[in-house]
């Protein structure tokens, strides 16, 4: 089951829930996944508490028995959508997909490109713009993390 906690309008929330279910299935994540879409302050707090990094970030994933949790910064999603020229809803979907792949056990910092390849393939299958990993390694504009 997917839970999206956010103040985004109801129709977009329903679309994100449908997308998250599909991404969960394609990524091979079983169990219940909760998705929190919050502000930078909340993401900074979570990042500091669980990763020891006192800075905000765009997406965090936490595996747990029977599923996992994904936390997304709405502010960074809106900023990145504007920066990369696509819709904010698409950016939220990109972040959900990225988080799902982490819940599936992928780690782009240590897997020699395996997660990047999987994310690129799924992004194309789901008709999404460039993935986070693609953008991080491209010569274009860089994501801002306040």
C-alpha positions as CSV (number, residue, x, y, z in Angstrom):
1,X,0.0,0.0,0.0
2,X,1.2,3.5,-0.8
3,X,0.5,6.5,1.5
4,X,1.3,9.9,0.2
5,X,1.3,12.5,3.0
6,X,1.2,16.0,1.6
7,X,-0.8,19.1,1.2
8,X,-0.8,18.8,-2.6
9,X,-4.2,18.9,-4.2
10,X,-6.3,15.8,-4.2
11,X,-6.2,15.0,-7.9
12,X,-2.4,15.2,-8.0
13,X,-2.2,13.2,-4.8
14,X,-4.3,10.4,-6.4
15,X,-2.1,10.4,-9.5
16,X,1.0,10.1,-7.3
17,X,-0.5,7.2,-5.4
18,X,-1.2,5.4,-8.6
19,X,2.3,6.1,-9.9
20,X,4.0,5.0,-6.6
21,X,2.1,1.7,-6.8
22,X,3.4,1.1,-10.3
23,X,6.9,2.2,-9.5
24,X,6.9,-0.1,-6.4
25,X,5.9,-3.0,-8.5
26,X,8.4,-2.3,-11.3
27,X,11.2,-1.8,-8.7
28,X,10.3,-5.1,-7.0
29,X,9.6,-3.6,-3.6
30,X,7.2,-5.6,-1.5
31,X,5.1,-4.6,1.5
32,X,3.8,-1.2,2.5
33,X,5.6,2.0,1.3
34,X,4.8,5.4,2.8
35,X,5.7,8.5,0.9
36,X,6.1,11.8,2.7
37,X,6.2,15.0,0.7
38,X,7.3,17.8,3.0
39,X,9.3,21.0,3.2
40,X,13.1,21.5,3.3
41,X,13.0,21.9,7.1
42,X,11.5,18.4,7.6
43,X,13.9,16.8,5.1
44,X,16.9,18.5,6.8
45,X,15.7,17.2,10.1
46,X,15.3,13.6,8.8
47,X,18.7,13.7,7.0
48,X,20.4,14.9,10.2
49,X,18.6,12.5,12.5
50,X,19.1,9.4,10.4
51,X,22.2,10.1,8.3
52,X,24.1,12.6,10.4
53,X,24.0,15.2,7.6
54,X,22.7,18.6,8.7
55,X,21.5,19.7,5.3
56,X,18.4,19.3,3.2
57,X,18.1,16.8,0.4
58,X,15.7,16.0,-2.3
59,X,14.8,12.4,-1.4
60,X,15.5,10.0,1.4
61,X,14.6,6.3,1.6
62,X,14.4,4.1,4.7
63,X,14.0,0.3,4.3
64,X,12.1,-1.5,7.0
65,X,10.6,-4.9,7.6
66,X,7.6,-5.2,5.2
67,X,8.3,-2.2,3.1
68,X,9.8,1.2,3.6
69,X,9.5,5.0,3.7
70,X,10.3,7.7,1.2
71,X,10.6,11.3,2.2
72,X,10.7,14.0,-0.6
73,X,11.3,17.8,-0.4
74,X,8.4,19.5,-2.2
75,X,10.5,22.7,-2.4
76,X,13.5,21.0,-4.1
77,X,11.1,19.1,-6.4
78,X,9.5,22.4,-7.6
79,X,12.9,24.1,-7.9
80,X,14.3,21.2,-10.0
81,X,11.2,21.0,-12.2
82,X,11.7,24.7,-13.0
83,X,15.4,24.2,-13.5
84,X,15.0,21.2,-15.8
85,X,12.0,22.5,-17.6
86,X,9.4,19.9,-16.7
87,X,6.3,19.7,-14.6
88,X,6.5,19.5,-10.8
89,X,4.4,16.4,-10.8
90,X,6.9,14.7,-13.1
91,X,9.7,15.7,-10.7
92,X,7.9,14.2,-7.7
93,X,7.5,11.0,-9.8
94,X,11.2,10.9,-10.6
95,X,12.0,11.3,-6.8
96,X,9.5,8.5,-5.9
97,X,11.1,6.2,-8.5
98,X,14.6,7.0,-7.2
99,X,13.4,6.3,-3.7
100,X,11.8,3.0,-4.7
101,X,15.0,1.8,-6.3
102,X,16.8,2.5,-3.0
103,X,14.2,0.5,-1.1
104,X,14.8,-2.3,-3.6
105,X,18.4,-2.3,-2.4
106,X,20.1,-0.3,-5.1
107,X,22.9,2.1,-4.1
108,X,24.2,4.4,-6.9
109,X,27.2,5.4,-4.8
110,X,28.6,1.9,-4.7
111,X,27.1,-0.2,-7.5
112,X,29.2,0.8,-10.5
113,X,26.2,2.1,-12.5
114,X,23.7,-0.7,-11.9
115,X,21.1,1.6,-10.3
116,X,21.7,4.2,-13.0
117,X,20.9,1.7,-15.7
118,X,17.8,0.4,-13.9
119,X,16.6,4.0,-13.3
120,X,17.1,5.0,-16.9
121,X,15.3,2.0,-18.2
122,X,12.3,2.5,-15.8
123,X,12.2,6.2,-16.4
124,X,11.9,5.6,-20.1
125,X,9.2,2.9,-19.5
126,X,7.3,5.3,-17.3
127,X,7.8,8.2,-19.8
128,X,9.6,10.4,-17.3
129,X,12.3,13.1,-17.9
130,X,15.9,12.5,-17.0
131,X,16.6,10.7,-13.8
132,X,18.4,12.0,-10.8
133,X,21.5,10.0,-11.6
134,X,21.5,11.1,-15.2
135,X,21.3,14.7,-14.2
136,X,24.0,14.4,-11.5
137,X,26.5,13.1,-14.2
138,X,25.5,15.5,-17.0
139,X,27.3,18.7,-17.9
140,X,24.0,20.7,-17.7
141,X,22.7,22.6,-14.7
142,X,23.2,21.1,-11.3
143,X,20.6,20.5,-8.7
144,X,20.6,23.0,-5.9
145,X,20.4,21.7,-2.4
146,X,19.9,24.7,0.0
